[in-house]
């Protein structure tokens, strides 16, 4: 089971996107493909707080998936996570921010 699958099992979180699978596909095509996919996903997720929340969750869990086995990939995921997490903290408001914080905490 993937790290994301464990997260879902432990928390009861139900995915709203296929981001986990899409990142897994992109990372097999190299860092450039991964960064390109993230850029597109990030722009799309800016318009939907549920998707942005999931983007933050997925990038965070991808760090943990690779930190022992592929440090460069884990570092890349860390930079992607920092970007979307900061955006969410700075831009989500009210109930959307509350959902984001309670879901990602």
C-alpha positions as CSV (number, residue, x, y, z in Angstrom):
1,X,0.0,0.0,0.0
2,X,1.3,3.5,-0.8
3,X,2.0,6.1,1.9
4,X,-1.1,8.0,0.7
5,X,-3.1,4.8,1.1
6,X,-1.9,4.5,4.6
7,X,-2.8,8.1,5.3
8,X,-6.3,7.6,3.9
9,X,-6.7,4.4,6.0
10,X,-5.5,6.1,9.2
11,X,-7.5,9.3,8.8
12,X,-10.5,8.3,6.8
13,X,-9.6,11.0,4.2
14,X,-11.3,10.5,0.9
15,X,-9.3,11.8,-2.1
16,X,-11.1,14.4,-4.3
17,X,-8.5,14.1,-7.1
18,X,-6.2,11.6,-8.8
19,X,-3.1,13.7,-7.9
20,X,-1.3,10.9,-6.2
21,X,-1.4,8.7,-9.3
22,X,-0.6,11.6,-11.6
23,X,2.5,12.6,-9.6
24,X,3.6,8.9,-9.5
25,X,3.4,8.9,-13.3
26,X,5.2,12.2,-13.7
27,X,8.0,11.3,-11.4
28,X,8.8,8.3,-13.5
29,X,9.4,10.7,-16.5
30,X,12.0,12.7,-14.6
31,X,12.3,15.9,-12.6
32,X,11.4,18.2,-15.5
33,X,8.1,16.3,-16.1
34,X,7.4,16.3,-12.4
35,X,8.0,20.1,-12.1
36,X,5.9,20.7,-15.2
37,X,3.0,18.6,-13.9
38,X,3.2,20.4,-10.5
39,X,3.0,23.8,-12.2
40,X,-0.2,22.8,-14.0
41,X,-1.7,21.2,-11.0
42,X,-0.8,24.1,-8.8
43,X,-2.5,26.6,-11.1
44,X,-5.6,24.5,-11.3
45,X,-5.8,23.8,-7.6
46,X,-5.7,27.6,-6.8
47,X,-9.3,27.7,-7.8
48,X,-10.5,24.9,-5.5
49,X,-9.5,24.7,-1.8
50,X,-10.3,21.0,-1.6
51,X,-7.9,20.3,-4.5
52,X,-5.3,22.6,-3.0
53,X,-5.6,20.8,0.3
54,X,-5.0,17.5,-1.4
55,X,-2.1,18.9,-3.4
56,X,-0.4,19.9,-0.1
57,X,-1.2,16.4,1.4
58,X,0.2,14.6,-1.6
59,X,3.4,16.5,-2.0
60,X,4.0,16.2,1.7
61,X,3.5,12.5,1.7
62,X,5.7,12.1,-1.4
63,X,8.5,13.7,0.7
64,X,8.1,10.9,3.2
65,X,7.8,8.3,0.5
66,X,11.3,9.1,-0.9
67,X,13.4,10.7,1.9
68,X,15.2,7.4,2.6
69,X,15.5,6.0,-0.9
70,X,15.8,9.1,-3.2
71,X,17.0,12.2,-1.5
72,X,17.0,14.4,-4.6
73,X,13.4,13.5,-5.4
74,X,12.4,14.1,-1.7
75,X,14.1,17.5,-1.8
76,X,12.2,18.4,-5.0
77,X,8.9,17.3,-3.4
78,X,9.8,19.4,-0.3
79,X,10.2,22.5,-2.5
80,X,6.9,21.8,-4.2
81,X,5.2,21.2,-0.9
82,X,6.6,24.5,0.5
83,X,5.2,26.4,-2.4
84,X,1.7,25.1,-2.3
85,X,1.5,25.1,1.5
86,X,2.6,28.7,1.7
87,X,0.1,29.7,-1.0
88,X,-2.7,28.0,0.9
89,X,-1.8,29.6,4.2
90,X,-1.6,33.0,2.6
91,X,-4.6,32.8,0.3
92,X,-7.3,30.6,1.9
93,X,-9.7,32.4,4.2
94,X,-12.5,31.5,6.6
95,X,-14.0,28.1,6.4
96,X,-11.6,27.1,3.5
97,X,-8.6,27.9,5.7
98,X,-10.1,26.1,8.6
99,X,-10.7,23.0,6.5
100,X,-7.2,23.2,5.1
101,X,-5.5,23.5,8.5
102,X,-7.7,20.8,10.2
103,X,-7.1,18.4,7.3
104,X,-3.4,18.9,6.9
105,X,-2.6,19.2,10.6
